[in-house]
Amino acid sequence: MGQTQMLLLVLVLILIAVATFAGIEMFKSWADTSNLEAVTNDLLYMASRAQEYYMKPAAMGGGANSFNGLTIAILTDRPENENGAYSIVSADDDIVVIKGEGNRDSDKDGTNVIVHANVFADSVGVEFINK
């Protein structure tokens, strides 16, 4: 093989290595973003269930215009799923805070994704604690 062919072969191998590394990093980034969105989506579903509990009369198993007595078991039969783990941080008359902890550490700080849903009778606020 000539010197030019060897040089081209080395350049092609370097290009393939760089492209492979870039592809792996893009996949990791996509997986991290996907996990954050999935946890947020799960929390929004649970928030709608919490509002349903709030509006339902006590005689029908609801909160009768209160979030008191709300448990994670009322919101979902799977408090842990492929996206993460969910729990209720606090529940009182006017607000319930639902926590979702994902299974990916997208910012590489040693803590997985954490999202809170602040649920009121007529609205929901999503707060990203750790992305």
C-alpha positions in Angstrom: 0.0 0.0 0.0 1.2 3.5 -0.8 1.7 6.2 1.7 -1.4 8.1 0.4 -3.6 5.1 0.8 -2.4 4.6 4.4 -3.1 8.2 5.2 -6.6 7.9 3.7 -7.3 4.7 5.7 -6.2 6.4 9.0 -8.4 9.4 8.2 -11.4 7.3 7.5 -10.9 5.3 10.7 -10.6 8.6 12.7 -13.8 9.9 11.0 -15.7 6.6 11.9 -14.6 6.8 15.5 -15.7 10.4 15.9 -19.0 9.7 14.2 -19.6 6.7 16.5 -18.8 8.7 19.6 -21.1 11.6 18.5 -23.9 9.1 17.8 -23.6 7.5 21.3 -23.6 11.0 23.0 -26.7 12.0 21.0 -28.5 8.9 22.0 -27.7 9.4 25.7 -28.9 13.0 25.5 -32.2 11.9 23.8 -32.7 9.2 26.5 -32.2 11.8 29.3 -34.7 14.2 27.7 -37.1 11.4 27.0 -37.0 10.3 30.7 -37.7 13.9 31.9 -40.7 14.2 29.6 -42.0 10.7 30.6 -41.9 11.6 34.3 -43.6 14.9 33.6 -46.3 13.2 31.6 -46.9 10.6 34.4 -47.2 13.4 36.9 -49.7 15.3 34.8 -51.8 12.1 34.6 -51.6 11.8 38.4 -52.5 15.4 38.8 -55.7 15.0 36.9 -56.5 12.0 39.1 -55.8 14.2 42.2 -58.2 16.8 40.9 -60.8 14.1 40.3 -60.3 13.0 44.0 -60.7 16.6 45.1 -64.0 17.1 43.3 -65.5 13.7 44.2 -67.8 13.6 47.3 -66.6 11.8 50.4 -69.4 9.3 50.1 -68.0 8.2 46.7 -64.4 7.9 48.0 -63.3 11.4 47.2 -61.9 14.3 49.2 -65.0 16.5 49.2 -63.1 19.7 48.1 -59.9 18.7 49.9 -56.8 16.9 49.1 -56.5 15.5 52.6 -56.4 11.7 52.7 -55.0 11.5 49.2 -52.5 8.7 48.8 -50.3 7.6 45.9 -52.4 4.3 45.7 -55.4 6.4 44.9 -53.6 8.1 42.0 -51.9 5.0 40.5 -51.6 1.3 40.9 -48.0 1.5 39.9 -46.0 4.0 42.0 -42.9 2.7 40.3 -42.7 2.1 36.6 -40.1 2.1 33.8 -39.9 5.9 34.0 -39.3 6.4 37.7 -40.8 6.4 41.2 -43.7 8.6 42.4 -44.8 9.7 45.8 -46.9 12.4 47.5 -44.8 15.0 49.3 -47.7 16.8 51.0 -51.4 17.0 50.8 -53.7 19.4 52.5 -57.0 21.2 51.8 -55.9 23.3 48.9 -52.8 21.7 47.4 -51.1 18.4 46.9 -47.5 18.0 45.8 -46.6 14.9 43.9 -43.0 14.0 43.3 -41.6 12.0 40.4 -38.0 10.8 40.4 -36.8 9.5 37.1 -34.3 6.8 36.5 -31.7 9.0 34.6 -29.2 11.6 35.8 -29.3 13.9 32.8 -27.0 16.7 34.2 -24.5 14.2 35.7 -24.6 15.6 39.2 -25.2 12.3 40.9 -29.0 12.9 41.4 -31.7 11.5 39.0 -34.3 13.7 37.4 -36.7 15.1 40.1 -40.0 16.8 39.1 -42.8 18.1 41.4 -46.4 18.7 40.3 -48.1 21.3 42.5 -51.8 20.4 42.1 -54.6 22.8 42.9 -58.3 22.4 42.4 -58.3 24.2 39.1 -54.7 24.2 38.0 -51.4 22.3 38.0 -47.8 23.7 38.2 -44.8 21.6 37.2 -41.5 22.4 38.9 -38.2 20.9 37.8 -36.2 20.3 40.9 -33.3 18.5 39.2 -32.9 18.1 35.4 
